[in-house]
Amino acid sequence: MRAAEPDPRHWWGRRLPSLLVLLAVLAVAAVAVLVMTNRATTVLPEVGRDRLGEDNWSEPIGLELANGFQVARVPDCAAGAFTRFVLWNPDSEPYWEVEGPPTPLNTFLVGVAPEGFTTVTPFSDPPSGAVLRLVAFRRDGGAVGIRFQADDLRENRVVSGNPLVRYTVEGFQEAEVCSTGGSGAGDDPDGDESDPEADDGTGDLFPGTTDGGLGSRGSTTTIDDGTGPIDD
């Protein structure tokens, strides 16, 4: 016995209306997937978005001023093959972004693409006093980063951690900042020793820096240097 044929007097009994309804259902489902994906990306970004100083990179990097320009330094405990560098505001909107093949680096200039890297977002000078997040992505081991303001930085000293701690260049390179989050051997915040590594001749590689932006001076930020708060 054959099953009864659909009644052609109803829309579901005719081929064209049924096909149109199916296409409409598929279109609604596709839009719903796109909306949910966009919401998930906004709520769960690759590095935490907030204005309270909580970031989910696994280990810190440091920053210093050398010849008036920002130099990022990767401590030995955070070494790796880097594939991407970004300078973000607190909402993960880039002032600068580059990417490239996995490359071991222990230092790089903020705003200048390392050799072999491609510029995704050309550098733009952040507003004076802006909260900045410099993040470096490793092929293995997760991201490393620092939250700072330009006025936190100093010549011949590396700042890193949360709260920011000041190190000599050599002291930071070997400090156990990855496990202690801002204290370690080699910390010499108040020493008078001059450090030739801080003057690495990289100033000419970073054009376009302006007063009041990256590399500016005149901080009023309190920095914890391990010996008690100091106001510069």
C-alpha positions as a Markdown table, in Angstrom:
| # | Residue | x | y | z |
|---|---|---|---|---|
| 1 | Met | 0.0 | 0.0 | 0.0 |
| 2 | Arg | 1.4 | 3.4 | -1.0 |
| 3 | Ala | 1.5 | 6.3 | 1.4 |
| 4 | Ala | -1.0 | 9.1 | 0.7 |
| 5 | Glu | 0.4 | 11.9 | -1.4 |
| 6 | Pro | 0.5 | 15.4 | 0.2 |
| 7 | Asp | -2.6 | 17.5 | -0.5 |
| 8 | Pro | -1.6 | 20.0 | -3.1 |
| 9 | Arg | -4.1 | 22.4 | -1.7 |
| 10 | His | -1.7 | 23.1 | 1.2 |
| 11 | Trp | 1.6 | 25.0 | 0.8 |
| 12 | Trp | 3.6 | 22.1 | 2.2 |
| 13 | Gly | 2.2 | 19.9 | -0.5 |
| 14 | Arg | 3.8 | 22.0 | -3.2 |
| 15 | Arg | 7.4 | 21.9 | -4.1 |
| 16 | Leu | 8.3 | 25.6 | -4.5 |
| 17 | Pro | 6.8 | 26.9 | -1.2 |
| 18 | Ser | 8.4 | 24.0 | 0.7 |
| 19 | Leu | 11.8 | 24.8 | -0.8 |
| 20 | Leu | 11.4 | 28.5 | 0.1 |
| 21 | Val | 10.6 | 27.7 | 3.7 |
| 22 | Leu | 13.6 | 25.4 | 3.9 |
| 23 | Leu | 15.9 | 28.1 | 2.6 |
| 24 | Ala | 14.5 | 30.6 | 5.0 |
| 25 | Val | 15.1 | 28.3 | 8.0 |
| 26 | Leu | 18.7 | 27.7 | 6.8 |
| 27 | Ala | 19.3 | 31.5 | 6.5 |
| 28 | Val | 18.0 | 32.2 | 10.0 |
| 29 | Ala | 20.2 | 29.4 | 11.4 |
| 30 | Ala | 23.2 | 30.8 | 9.6 |
| 31 | Val | 22.6 | 34.3 | 10.9 |
| 32 | Ala | 22.1 | 32.9 | 14.5 |
| 33 | Val | 25.5 | 31.1 | 14.2 |
| 34 | Leu | 27.2 | 34.3 | 13.1 |
| 35 | Val | 25.7 | 36.4 | 15.9 |
| 36 | Met | 26.6 | 33.8 | 18.6 |
| 37 | Thr | 30.2 | 33.5 | 17.2 |
| 38 | Asn | 30.6 | 37.3 | 17.3 |
| 39 | Arg | 29.3 | 37.4 | 20.9 |
| 40 | Ala | 31.6 | 34.7 | 21.9 |
| 41 | Thr | 34.6 | 36.4 | 20.4 |
| 42 | Thr | 33.7 | 39.6 | 22.2 |
| 43 | Val | 33.2 | 38.0 | 25.5 |
| 44 | Leu | 36.2 | 35.6 | 25.3 |
| 45 | Pro | 39.0 | 37.5 | 23.5 |
| 46 | Glu | 42.5 | 36.0 | 23.3 |
| 47 | Val | 43.8 | 38.4 | 26.0 |
| 48 | Gly | 41.4 | 39.7 | 28.7 |
| 49 | Arg | 39.6 | 43.0 | 28.0 |
| 50 | Asp | 39.0 | 45.2 | 31.0 |
| 51 | Arg | 39.9 | 48.5 | 32.7 |
| 52 | Leu | 40.9 | 47.2 | 36.1 |
| 53 | Gly | 44.4 | 45.9 | 35.4 |
| 54 | Glu | 43.6 | 42.2 | 35.1 |
| 55 | Asp | 45.2 | 40.6 | 32.1 |
| 56 | Asn | 45.5 | 36.9 | 31.4 |
| 57 | Trp | 48.9 | 36.7 | 29.7 |
| 58 | Ser | 51.0 | 34.0 | 31.4 |
| 59 | Glu | 54.3 | 35.9 | 31.9 |
| 60 | Pro | 55.6 | 39.5 | 31.8 |
| 61 | Ile | 57.8 | 41.4 | 29.5 |
| 62 | Gly | 59.7 | 44.6 | 30.4 |
| 63 | Leu | 60.0 | 48.1 | 28.9 |
| 64 | Glu | 62.7 | 50.7 | 29.0 |
| 65 | Leu | 63.5 | 54.0 | 27.4 |
| 66 | Ala | 66.7 | 54.0 | 25.2 |
| 67 | Asn | 67.5 | 57.3 | 23.4 |
| 68 | Gly | 64.0 | 58.4 | 24.0 |
| 69 | Phe | 62.3 | 55.3 | 22.4 |
| 70 | Gln | 60.6 | 52.3 | 23.9 |
| 71 | Val | 62.5 | 49.1 | 23.9 |
| 72 | Ala | 60.7 | 45.9 | 25.0 |
| 73 | Arg | 62.8 | 43.2 | 26.7 |
| 74 | Val | 61.9 | 39.5 | 27.2 |
| 75 | Pro | 63.4 | 38.0 | 30.3 |
| 76 | Asp | 65.1 | 34.6 | 30.0 |
| 77 | Cys | 62.3 | 32.8 | 31.7 |
| 78 | Ala | 59.8 | 34.0 | 29.1 |
| 79 | Ala | 61.9 | 33.2 | 26.0 |
| 80 | Gly | 60.3 | 31.7 | 23.0 |
| 81 | Ala | 59.6 | 31.9 | 19.3 |
| 82 | Phe | 57.3 | 34.9 | 18.8 |
| 83 | Thr | 54.8 | 35.2 | 16.0 |
| 84 | Arg | 52.9 | 38.4 | 16.8 |
| 85 | Phe | 53.4 | 41.7 | 18.7 |
| 86 | Val | 50.5 | 44.1 | 19.5 |
| 87 | Leu | 50.2 | 47.4 | 21.3 |
| 88 | Trp | 46.6 | 47.7 | 22.5 |
| 89 | Asn | 44.3 | 50.0 | 24.5 |
| 90 | Pro | 42.3 | 48.4 | 27.4 |
| 91 | Asp | 39.6 | 47.3 | 24.9 |
| 92 | Ser | 42.1 | 45.3 | 22.7 |
| 93 | Glu | 42.0 | 47.9 | 19.9 |
| 94 | Pro | 45.4 | 48.1 | 18.3 |
| 95 | Tyr | 47.7 | 51.1 | 18.1 |
| 96 | Trp | 50.2 | 48.8 | 16.4 |
| 97 | Glu | 50.3 | 45.2 | 15.3 |
| 98 | Val | 52.8 | 43.0 | 13.4 |
| 99 | Glu | 53.0 | 39.3 | 12.7 |
| 100 | Gly | 55.5 | 36.9 | 11.2 |
| 101 | Pro | 57.1 | 33.4 | 11.3 |
| 102 | Pro | 58.1 | 32.0 | 14.7 |
| 103 | Thr | 61.2 | 34.0 | 15.7 |
| 104 | Pro | 63.2 | 33.9 | 18.9 |
| 105 | Leu | 63.7 | 37.4 | 20.2 |
| 106 | Asn | 64.8 | 38.9 | 23.5 |
| 107 | Thr | 64.3 | 42.5 | 22.5 |
| 108 | Phe | 62.4 | 44.6 | 20.0 |
| 109 | Leu | 61.4 | 48.2 | 19.4 |
| 110 | Val | 57.7 | 49.2 | 20.0 |
| 111 | Gly | 56.4 | 50.4 | 16.7 |
| 112 | Val | 59.0 | 48.8 | 14.4 |
| 113 | Ala | 58.4 | 45.4 | 12.7 |
| 114 | Pro | 61.2 | 43.0 | 13.4 |
| 115 | Glu | 63.0 | 41.5 | 10.4 |
| 116 | Gly | 60.7 | 39.1 | 8.6 |
| 117 | Phe | 57.5 | 40.4 | 10.2 |
| 118 | Thr | 54.6 | 42.1 | 8.3 |
| 119 | Thr | 52.8 | 45.2 | 9.6 |
| 120 | Val | 49.1 | 44.5 | 10.2 |
| 121 | Thr | 48.3 | 47.8 | 11.9 |
| 122 | Pro | 50.8 | 50.7 | 11.3 |
| 123 | Phe | 51.9 | 52.4 | 14.5 |
| 124 | Ser | 49.8 | 55.4 | 15.7 |
| 125 | Asp | 50.8 | 57.5 | 18.7 |
| 126 | Pro | 48.5 | 56.8 | 21.6 |
| 127 | Pro | 47.0 | 59.8 | 23.5 |
| 128 | Ser | 49.0 | 61.2 | 26.3 |
| 129 | Gly | 48.3 | 59.4 | 29.6 |
| 130 | Ala | 46.6 | 56.4 | 27.8 |
| 131 | Val | 46.7 | 53.0 | 29.5 |
| 132 | Leu | 48.6 | 50.7 | 27.1 |
| 133 | Arg | 49.0 | 46.9 | 26.8 |
| 134 | Leu | 52.0 | 45.5 | 25.0 |
| 135 | Val | 51.5 | 41.8 | 24.2 |
| 136 | Ala | 53.8 | 39.3 | 22.5 |
| 137 | Phe | 52.5 | 36.0 | 21.3 |
| 138 | Arg | 54.7 | 32.9 | 21.4 |
| 139 | Arg | 54.2 | 29.8 | 19.2 |
| 140 | Asp | 54.4 | 27.8 | 22.4 |
| 141 | Gly | 53.7 | 28.9 | 26.0 |
| 142 | Gly | 51.1 | 31.5 | 25.6 |
| 143 | Ala | 51.3 | 35.3 | 25.5 |
| 144 | Val | 53.5 | 37.6 | 27.5 |
| 145 | Gly | 52.8 | 41.3 | 28.2 |
| 146 | Ile | 52.8 | 44.4 | 30.2 |
| 147 | Arg | 50.2 | 47.1 | 31.1 |
| 148 | Phe | 51.7 | 50.5 | 31.4 |
| 149 | Gln | 51.5 | 54.2 | 30.7 |
| 150 | Ala | 54.3 | 56.0 | 28.7 |
| 151 | Asp | 55.2 | 58.1 | 31.7 |
| 152 | Asp | 56.0 | 55.0 | 33.8 |
| 153 | Leu | 59.1 | 54.4 | 31.7 |
| 154 | Arg | 62.7 | 55.5 | 32.5 |
| 155 | Glu | 66.0 | 55.7 | 30.8 |
| 156 | Asn | 68.4 | 52.8 | 31.6 |
| 157 | Arg | 65.8 | 51.0 | 33.7 |
| 158 | Val | 63.4 | 48.2 | 32.8 |
| 159 | Val | 59.9 | 48.3 | 34.3 |
| 160 | Ser | 57.7 | 45.2 | 34.5 |
| 161 | Gly | 55.1 | 43.4 | 36.5 |
| 162 | Asn | 51.9 | 44.5 | 38.3 |
| 163 | Pro | 52.5 | 46.7 | 40.2 |
| 164 | Leu | 55.4 | 47.9 | 38.1 |
| 165 | Val | 58.9 | 47.2 | 39.4 |
| 166 | Arg | 62.1 | 48.8 | 38.2 |
| 167 | Tyr | 65.2 | 46.8 | 37.3 |
| 168 | Thr | 68.6 | 47.3 | 35.7 |
| 169 | Val | 68.7 | 45.9 | 32.2 |
| 170 | Glu | 71.0 | 43.0 | 33.2 |
| 171 | Gly | 69.0 | 42.3 | 36.4 |
| 172 | Phe | 65.7 | 42.1 | 34.6 |
| 173 | Gln | 67.0 | 39.7 | 32.0 |
| 174 | Glu | 67.9 | 37.1 | 34.7 |
| 175 | Ala | 65.2 | 38.0 | 37.2 |
| 176 | Glu | 62.6 | 35.4 | 38.2 |
| 177 | Val | 59.7 | 37.6 | 37.1 |
| 178 | Cys | 57.8 | 34.7 | 35.5 |
| 179 | Ser | 57.2 | 32.9 | 38.8 |
| 180 | Thr | 57.2 | 35.8 | 41.3 |
| 181 | Gly | 55.3 | 38.4 | 39.2 |
| 182 | Gly | 57.6 | 41.3 | 39.9 |
| 183 | Ser | 60.5 | 40.6 | 42.1 |
| 184 | Gly | 63.7 | 38.7 | 41.5 |
| 185 | Ala | 67.5 | 38.6 | 41.8 |
| 186 | Gly | 69.4 | 41.3 | 40.1 |
| 187 | Asp | 66.9 | 44.1 | 41.1 |
| 188 | Asp | 68.8 | 47.3 | 41.4 |
| 189 | Pro | 66.3 | 50.1 | 41.3 |
| 190 | Asp | 68.4 | 52.8 | 43.0 |
| 191 | Gly | 71.9 | 51.9 | 41.9 |
| 192 | Asp | 74.2 | 54.4 | 40.2 |
| 193 | Glu | 75.8 | 51.9 | 38.0 |
| 194 | Ser | 75.7 | 52.9 | 34.3 |
| 195 | Asp | 74.5 | 50.2 | 32.0 |
| 196 | Pro | 75.9 | 50.3 | 28.4 |
| 197 | Glu | 73.3 | 47.8 | 27.2 |
| 198 | Ala | 70.5 | 50.4 | 27.7 |
| 199 | Asp | 72.1 | 52.5 | 25.0 |
| 200 | Asp | 71.9 | 50.1 | 22.1 |
| 201 | Gly | 71.9 | 52.6 | 19.2 |
| 202 | Thr | 68.3 | 51.8 | 18.2 |
| 203 | Gly | 67.0 | 55.3 | 18.4 |
| 204 | Asp | 67.2 | 56.0 | 14.6 |
| 205 | Leu | 65.0 | 52.9 | 13.9 |
| 206 | Phe | 61.9 | 54.4 | 15.4 |
| 207 | Pro | 60.7 | 57.5 | 13.4 |
| 208 | Gly | 57.5 | 59.3 | 14.1 |
| 209 | Thr | 57.6 | 59.5 | 17.9 |
| 210 | Thr | 56.3 | 62.8 | 19.3 |
| 211 | Asp | 56.4 | 64.5 | 22.6 |
| 212 | Gly | 53.7 | 63.4 | 25.0 |
| 213 | Gly | 53.3 | 60.0 | 23.3 |
| 214 | Leu | 55.5 | 57.0 | 23.3 |
| 215 | Gly | 58.9 | 57.7 | 24.8 |
| 216 | Ser | 57.7 | 60.8 | 26.8 |
| 217 | Arg | 59.0 | 61.7 | 30.2 |
| 218 | Gly | 57.6 | 63.4 | 33.3 |
| 219 | Ser | 55.9 | 60.5 | 35.2 |
| 220 | Thr | 53.9 | 61.1 | 38.3 |
| 221 | Thr | 53.1 | 57.4 | 38.7 |
| 222 | Thr | 54.1 | 55.6 | 41.9 |
| 223 | Ile | 56.2 | 52.6 | 41.1 |
| 224 | Asp | 56.9 | 49.9 | 43.5 |
| 225 | Asp | 60.7 | 49.2 | 43.2 |
| 226 | Gly | 60.9 | 46.7 | 46.0 |
| 227 | Thr | 62.1 | 49.2 | 48.6 |
| 228 | Gly | 58.9 | 51.0 | 49.2 |
| 229 | Pro | 56.8 | 53.3 | 47.1 |
| 230 | Ile | 58.6 | 56.3 | 45.5 |
| 231 | Asp | 57.1 | 59.2 | 43.6 |
| 232 | Asp | 59.2 | 60.5 | 40.8 |
